[in-house]
């Protein structure tokens, strides 16, 4: 990308957010577009009909998947190329692999991404080889070409990022922050990975500020990279109570995930603007 290219934030709806909604918007893709989203992220292999429908509405399309064994990255990337997906976020491994097994999976992800010219973004996610911040930083040092989907609620809650000093841990993961090119929008607190943040008020929900700090740092790193893509993708991923993400009270989920997704999009846009202002002041 040349220096004249303007980097932008694009907000996509992760379709997993719509699963199990008590009030599902009518005309799903039209509702997504009309709410201001610029694309969608599939959580399972997309059908040609849905790809065609999304593109007819000028919605961008990206995917997600899991790589467990050697050889699977090539198959996934080849199909993503055939479907003309913009990028794919990945769960890589189960987190039980030794370093050599992890390295082989990472190498194959990087090779498949380059071979098919499809960005493959491993997630900072539980039950994967990138579930642990310390180990992930070590892999970044070994494979600096890695680029990630920052699904940071897994680390924030799972590794209790406030315990031992949030700022210290944020600085430690700086090598990861600098390589995040996709964000899953979810906010957790130190005890629960997906919580209602209301309107995003940091006084009522102080942990929201920590996610603002992480997201702003990610966007700032993206804007500083001269060879970055033309846009950064932010996708709310607020998942259902049936898989134990959304909390329930008296038999109902604690929040409207559709409305909460819009709050997260607003926060992300504010963070991106803050990062742009930092970049402008640094010129």
DABEL-V754832 format. One record per backbone hydrogen bond with DSSP energy under -0.5 kcal/mol. NH is the residue of the N-H (numbers start at 0). CO is the residue of the C=O. Records with the same first field share a line. If there is no record, write none. Layout:
NH: CO, CO
//
This chain:
4: 1
6: 4
7: 229
9: 231
11: 9, 233
12: 38
13: 11, 235
14: 12, 40
16: 13
17: 14
18: 15
20: 17
30: 26
31: 27
32: 28
33: 29
34: 30
35: 32
36: 31
37: 10
38: 10
39: 59
40: 12
41: 39, 61
50: 46
51: 47
52: 48
53: 49
54: 50
55: 51
56: 52, 53
57: 54
58: 53
59: 37
61: 39
62: 86
64: 88
66: 90
67: 65
71: 68
74: 70
75: 71
76: 72
77: 73
78: 74
79: 75
80: 76
81: 77
82: 78
83: 80
84: 79
85: 60
87: 118
88: 62
89: 120
90: 64
91: 89
92: 66, 90
101: 97
102: 98
103: 99
104: 100
105: 101
106: 102
107: 103
108: 104
109: 105
110: 106
111: 107
112: 108
113: 109
114: 110
115: 111
116: 112
117: 112
118: 85
120: 87, 118
121: 119, 146
122: 89
123: 148
124: 122
127: 124
128: 91
130: 127
135: 131
136: 132
137: 133
138: 134
139: 135
140: 136
141: 137
142: 138
145: 142
147: 178
148: 121
149: 147, 181
150: 148
151: 149
153: 150
155: 151
156: 152
157: 152, 153
158: 154
159: 156
160: 155
162: 159
163: 161
164: 161
168: 164
169: 165
170: 166
171: 167
172: 168
173: 170
174: 171
175: 172
176: 172
177: 173
178: 175
179: 176
180: 147
181: 147
182: 232
183: 149
184: 182, 234
185: 183
188: 191
194: 186
199: 196
204: 200
207: 204
208: 205
209: 205
210: 206
211: 207
212: 208
213: 209
214: 210
215: 211
216: 212
217: 213
218: 214
219: 215
220: 216
221: 217
222: 218
223: 219
224: 220, 221
225: 223
227: 224
231: 7
232: 180
233: 9, 231
234: 182
235: 11
236: 184
238: 236
242: 239
243: 240
244: 239
245: 238
248: 251
251: 248
253: 246
256: 254
259: 255
260: 256
261: 257
262: 258
263: 259
264: 260
265: 261
266: 262
267: 263
268: 264
269: 265
270: 266
271: 267
272: 268
273: 269
274: 270
275: 271
276: 272
277: 273
278: 274
279: 275
280: 276
281: 277
282: 278, 279
//
